[in-house]
Amino acid sequence: MTKLGYQLYSVRHPNEQDSRMFGSGLFQWVNVFKTHGKFGKMNANIKKENLEESDIIHVNVTPSNISYLAAMRDELGTASSTKLVANVDFGILMWEGIDPLVLKNMLSKADMIFHVESVGANRLERLLGRKVYVIPHPVNVEAIKQGVRSDRSPVITCQYHRYGDTWAEYFYGLMNIRKDYDYISTLLVNYTAPDKGPKVPCICMFNELIQLIPYPEYIELLSNALINVDVTYDYTYGRGIIEAAALKVPTVGSETIEASDYLFPELSVVPGNDMEMEHMVDRLLRQDNFKEEVAQQGFERSDHYNLENSYKRMVEAIEDCENE
């Protein structure tokens, strides 16, 4: 496959010198192209000669940086061989903060557009009247799989989504599990105190509250879990579920998360359906064979999101655009 050079248009990442330390998601694209392409880097220099060192310039579009695409198109012009690639950040429940008319105009500057999951991609296709590719951000599955362990603690990790302040779903869904299986501990992980609204003391609703910690420490914590739970009302691709799958930790995830439906379809639940969550977790705790079966399935399917396959998806989309 063609070896391409890639630049994420971004300020420096705290771990820029070692891209292996990047968490899953956007910044892993640098590692993808370092590993399988010509090179991968991040830079916020908008000079044409700098931009044209790369075959791909990637912009993660947010309300605060939406003019980046116009500025780079002005700098590159329309005849440049460097491809301007854009994806729209956030799950679609946050798109109320993005003016769709401005978004449409700015995305018209890009050579190729993708979104990380299909619901958002379909919405963008209808807005733009052009192809929008579904390309999940990469997960370093190859490295994470090295952390699989056979000895696990009686722990259920509950994935906090800061944009939705999702802790209540886990409390109500697991409150009977905590009573019936008193040896089980529930951990609310990746917690960030909300900026707005009442400060409910959710620390007492779980056995432990784990705030944001360095990524390697988080992966170590997740590898020790018996079960993972990840529920959101938003439509996302589910990088946290992919990490759990690569560690052979089965995840009860919401059907709004695309990775849940692909990796653990037997465990996907309707967000807000507390009884369904309770039933799924109870079954995993009672049926070891079932738990091992779905864990192995998720482990094998997680390769879909690895660095190599992510590289192939991006390059194939670029080539498809060129052939249109």
C-alpha positions as CSV (number, residue, x, y, z in Angstrom):
1,M,0.0,0.0,0.0
2,T,1.1,3.6,-0.7
3,K,3.4,5.1,2.0
4,L,2.0,8.6,2.8
5,G,3.3,11.4,5.0
6,Y,0.8,12.7,7.6
7,Q,0.5,15.9,9.6
8,L,-2.2,16.5,12.3
9,Y,-2.7,20.2,12.4
10,S,-2.4,20.7,16.1
11,V,-0.3,22.2,18.8
12,R,2.2,20.0,20.6
13,H,0.9,17.0,22.6
14,P,2.4,16.5,26.1
15,N,3.9,13.2,25.0
16,E,4.9,14.3,21.5
17,Q,8.3,12.8,21.7
18,D,6.9,9.3,22.3
19,S,3.7,8.7,20.4
20,R,3.3,5.3,22.0
21,M,2.2,7.2,25.1
22,F,-0.8,8.8,23.2
23,G,-4.2,7.6,24.3
24,S,-6.6,6.1,21.9
25,G,-8.3,8.4,19.4
26,L,-7.3,11.4,17.4
27,F,-3.6,11.6,18.4
28,Q,-3.0,8.0,17.5
29,W,-3.1,9.0,13.8
30,V,0.4,10.3,14.3
31,N,1.5,6.8,15.5
32,V,-0.4,5.1,12.7
33,F,1.6,7.0,10.0
34,K,4.8,6.7,11.9
35,T,4.4,3.0,12.0
36,H,2.8,2.2,8.6
37,G,3.3,5.3,6.5
38,K,6.2,7.6,5.4
39,F,6.0,9.7,8.6
40,G,3.5,11.0,11.1
41,K,3.8,14.4,12.9
42,M,1.8,17.2,14.5
43,N,2.4,20.8,13.8
44,A,0.6,24.1,13.8
45,N,2.7,25.9,11.2
46,I,0.5,27.1,8.3
47,K,3.3,28.1,5.9
48,K,2.7,26.5,2.5
49,E,6.1,24.9,2.3
50,N,5.6,23.3,5.7
51,L,2.1,22.0,4.8
52,E,3.2,20.6,1.5
53,E,5.9,18.4,3.1
54,S,3.0,16.1,4.0
55,D,0.7,14.1,1.7
56,I,-2.2,14.6,4.2
57,I,-3.0,17.5,6.5
58,H,-5.7,16.4,9.0
59,V,-7.9,18.9,10.9
60,N,-10.1,17.9,13.8
61,V,-13.0,20.4,13.4
62,T,-14.4,22.0,16.5
63,P,-16.4,25.2,17.0
64,S,-13.2,27.0,18.2
65,N,-11.1,26.1,15.2
66,I,-13.6,25.9,12.4
67,S,-11.7,28.6,10.4
68,Y,-8.6,26.4,10.2
69,L,-9.8,24.8,7.0
70,A,-10.4,28.1,5.2
71,A,-6.9,29.3,6.3
72,M,-5.2,26.2,5.0
73,R,-7.1,26.1,1.8
74,D,-6.1,29.7,1.1
75,E,-2.5,28.8,1.9
76,L,-2.4,25.6,-0.2
77,G,-4.6,26.8,-3.1
78,T,-6.7,24.5,-5.2
79,A,-3.9,22.8,-7.2
80,S,-1.8,21.4,-4.4
81,S,-1.2,17.6,-4.2
82,T,-1.4,17.8,-0.4
83,K,-4.8,16.5,0.7
84,L,-6.8,18.5,3.3
85,V,-8.7,15.9,5.4
86,A,-11.3,16.9,8.0
87,N,-13.4,15.2,10.6
88,V,-16.0,16.8,12.9
89,D,-15.3,16.3,16.6
90,F,-17.7,15.3,19.3
91,G,-20.7,13.0,19.3
92,I,-23.7,14.5,17.5
93,L,-25.6,15.5,20.7
94,M,-23.0,18.3,21.0
95,W,-23.4,19.6,17.5
96,E,-25.9,22.2,18.8
97,G,-22.8,24.3,19.4
98,I,-21.8,24.2,15.7
99,D,-23.5,26.4,13.2
100,P,-24.5,24.0,10.4
101,L,-24.3,26.7,7.7
102,V,-20.8,27.7,8.7
103,L,-19.8,24.0,9.0
104,K,-21.0,23.3,5.5
105,N,-19.0,26.2,4.1
106,M,-15.9,25.3,6.0
107,L,-16.0,21.5,5.1
108,S,-16.3,22.4,1.4
109,K,-12.6,23.4,1.7
110,A,-11.6,19.8,2.5
111,D,-10.6,17.2,-0.1
112,M,-11.9,14.4,2.1
113,I,-14.2,14.3,5.0
114,F,-14.8,11.5,7.5
115,H,-16.6,10.9,10.8
116,V,-15.8,8.3,13.4
117,E,-19.2,6.6,13.4
118,S,-22.0,6.1,10.9
119,V,-24.8,8.1,12.4
120,G,-22.8,11.3,12.3
121,A,-21.4,10.5,8.9
122,N,-24.9,10.1,7.5
123,R,-26.0,13.4,9.0
124,L,-23.0,15.1,7.4
125,E,-23.6,13.5,4.0
126,R,-27.2,14.9,4.0
127,L,-25.9,18.3,4.9
128,L,-23.1,18.4,2.4
129,G,-24.4,16.3,-0.5
130,R,-21.1,14.5,-0.8
131,K,-19.5,11.3,0.4
132,V,-18.5,11.3,4.1
133,Y,-16.4,8.2,5.1
134,V,-16.8,6.3,8.3
135,I,-13.3,6.0,9.8
136,P,-12.9,5.3,13.5
137,H,-10.0,7.0,15.2
138,P,-7.3,4.4,15.8
139,V,-6.5,2.4,18.9
140,N,-3.1,1.0,19.6
141,V,-4.6,-2.5,19.9
142,E,-1.3,-4.2,19.2
143,A,0.3,-2.6,22.2
144,I,-2.7,-2.9,24.5
145,K,-3.0,-6.6,23.9
146,Q,0.3,-7.1,25.6
147,G,-1.4,-6.2,28.9
148,V,-3.9,-9.0,28.9
149,R,-4.0,-10.8,32.3
150,S,-5.6,-13.9,33.5
151,D,-5.8,-12.9,37.2
152,R,-8.4,-10.2,37.7
153,S,-10.0,-8.4,40.6
154,P,-13.8,-8.5,41.4
155,V,-14.1,-5.0,39.9
156,I,-16.6,-3.4,37.5
157,T,-15.3,-0.3,35.8
158,C,-17.9,2.3,34.8
159,Q,-16.8,4.7,32.1
160,Y,-17.6,8.3,32.9
161,H,-18.6,10.6,30.0
162,R,-17.8,14.1,31.0
163,Y,-20.0,15.8,28.3
164,G,-23.1,13.9,29.6
165,D,-22.1,13.7,33.3
166,T,-22.9,10.0,33.0
167,W,-22.7,8.5,36.5
168,A,-26.4,8.0,37.4
169,E,-26.9,5.4,34.7
170,Y,-24.3,3.2,36.4
171,F,-25.7,3.8,39.9
172,Y,-29.2,2.8,39.1
173,G,-28.3,0.0,36.7
174,L,-25.9,-1.6,39.2
175,M,-27.4,-0.9,42.6
176,N,-28.9,-4.4,42.9
177,I,-25.7,-6.0,41.6
178,R,-23.8,-4.3,44.4
179,K,-26.3,-5.8,46.9
180,D,-26.5,-9.3,45.4
181,Y,-22.7,-9.6,44.8
182,D,-21.2,-7.9,47.8
183,Y,-17.7,-9.0,46.9
184,I,-17.9,-6.8,43.7
185,S,-16.5,-3.2,43.7
186,T,-17.8,-0.6,41.3
187,L,-15.3,2.0,40.1
188,L,-16.3,5.2,38.3
189,V,-13.3,5.9,36.1
190,N,-12.1,8.9,34.1
191,Y,-14.2,11.1,36.3
192,T,-14.0,14.9,35.8
193,A,-16.2,17.1,38.1
194,P,-18.8,18.9,35.9
195,D,-18.4,22.7,35.4
196,K,-22.1,23.4,35.7
197,G,-25.1,22.0,37.6
198,P,-25.4,20.6,41.1
199,K,-22.4,18.8,42.5
200,V,-23.9,15.5,43.5
201,P,-21.5,13.6,45.8
202,C,-21.3,10.7,43.4
203,I,-18.1,9.5,45.1
204,C,-20.4,7.8,47.6
205,M,-22.4,6.1,44.9
206,F,-19.5,3.9,43.9
207,N,-16.9,2.0,45.9
208,E,-14.2,4.2,44.4
209,L,-14.0,7.2,42.1
210,I,-11.0,7.3,39.8
211,Q,-10.3,10.7,38.3
212,L,-8.2,11.2,35.1
213,I,-4.9,9.4,35.5
214,P,-1.9,8.9,33.0
215,Y,-2.9,6.7,30.2
216,P,-0.6,3.7,31.0
217,E,-1.9,3.7,34.5
218,Y,-5.5,3.7,33.2
219,I,-4.8,0.7,30.9
220,E,-3.3,-1.2,33.8
221,L,-6.4,-0.5,35.9
222,L,-8.7,-1.6,33.1
223,S,-6.7,-4.8,32.6
224,N,-7.5,-5.8,36.1
225,A,-11.3,-5.4,35.8
226,L,-13.7,-8.3,35.6
227,I,-16.4,-6.4,33.6
228,N,-16.5,-3.0,32.0
229,V,-19.7,-0.9,31.5
230,D,-19.9,2.0,29.1
231,V,-23.2,3.8,28.5
232,T,-24.0,7.1,26.8
233,Y,-27.0,8.6,25.1
234,D,-24.8,10.1,22.5
235,Y,-23.6,8.3,19.3
236,T,-19.9,7.6,19.5
237,Y,-17.5,5.1,18.1
238,G,-16.3,3.8,21.5
239,R,-12.6,3.8,21.9
240,G,-12.9,2.8,25.6
241,I,-14.8,-0.3,24.6
242,I,-12.1,-1.2,22.1
243,E,-9.4,-0.9,24.8
244,A,-11.4,-3.2,27.0
245,A,-11.9,-5.7,24.2
246,A,-8.1,-5.7,23.5
247,L,-7.6,-6.6,27.2
248,K,-10.3,-9.4,27.1
249,V,-12.5,-7.4,29.4
250,P,-16.2,-7.8,28.3
251,T,-18.1,-4.5,28.1
252,V,-21.8,-4.0,28.6
253,G,-22.2,-1.0,26.3
254,S,-25.0,1.1,25.0
255,E,-26.3,0.4,21.5
256,T,-25.5,4.0,20.6
257,I,-21.8,3.1,20.7
258,E,-20.8,1.6,17.4
259,A,-17.9,-0.4,18.8
260,S,-20.3,-2.0,21.3
261,D,-22.5,-3.3,18.5
262,Y,-19.5,-4.7,16.7
263,L,-17.4,-6.1,19.5
264,F,-20.0,-7.2,22.0
265,P,-23.4,-7.3,20.2
266,E,-24.8,-9.7,22.8
267,L,-24.1,-7.2,25.6
268,S,-25.4,-4.0,23.9
269,V,-28.2,-2.3,25.9
270,V,-30.6,0.6,25.5
271,P,-29.2,3.6,27.5
272,G,-31.4,4.2,30.5
273,N,-32.8,0.7,30.6
274,D,-31.6,-0.2,34.1
275,M,-33.1,-3.7,34.1
276,E,-31.3,-4.6,30.9
277,M,-28.0,-3.4,32.2
278,E,-28.5,-5.4,35.5
279,H,-29.5,-8.5,33.5
280,M,-26.4,-8.4,31.3
281,V,-24.0,-7.8,34.2
282,D,-25.7,-10.5,36.3
283,R,-25.4,-13.0,33.4
284,L,-21.6,-12.3,33.0
285,L,-21.1,-12.8,36.8
286,R,-23.1,-16.1,36.8
287,Q,-22.0,-17.7,33.5
288,D,-18.3,-18.0,33.3
289,N,-18.4,-19.7,29.9
290,F,-20.5,-16.9,28.4
291,K,-18.2,-14.3,29.9
292,E,-15.1,-16.0,28.4
293,E,-16.8,-16.5,25.0
294,V,-17.8,-12.8,24.6
295,A,-14.4,-11.7,25.9
296,Q,-12.6,-13.8,23.3
297,Q,-14.9,-12.6,20.6
298,G,-14.2,-8.9,21.5
299,F,-10.4,-9.6,21.7
300,E,-10.3,-11.1,18.2
301,R,-12.6,-8.4,16.6
302,S,-10.6,-5.5,18.2
303,D,-8.0,-5.9,15.5
304,H,-10.5,-4.1,13.2
305,Y,-9.4,-0.8,15.0
306,N,-5.6,-1.4,15.1
307,L,-3.0,0.8,13.6
308,E,-2.5,-1.2,10.4
309,N,-6.2,-1.3,9.6
310,S,-6.6,2.3,10.5
311,Y,-3.9,3.2,8.0
312,K,-5.6,1.1,5.3
313,R,-8.9,2.8,5.8
314,M,-7.5,6.3,5.6
315,V,-5.4,5.6,2.5
316,E,-8.2,3.8,0.8
317,A,-10.5,6.8,1.4
318,I,-8.0,9.2,0.1
319,E,-7.5,7.1,-3.1
320,D,-11.3,6.8,-3.5
321,C,-11.6,10.5,-3.4
322,E,-9.0,10.9,-6.1
323,N,-10.8,8.5,-8.3
324,E,-14.2,10.3,-8.1
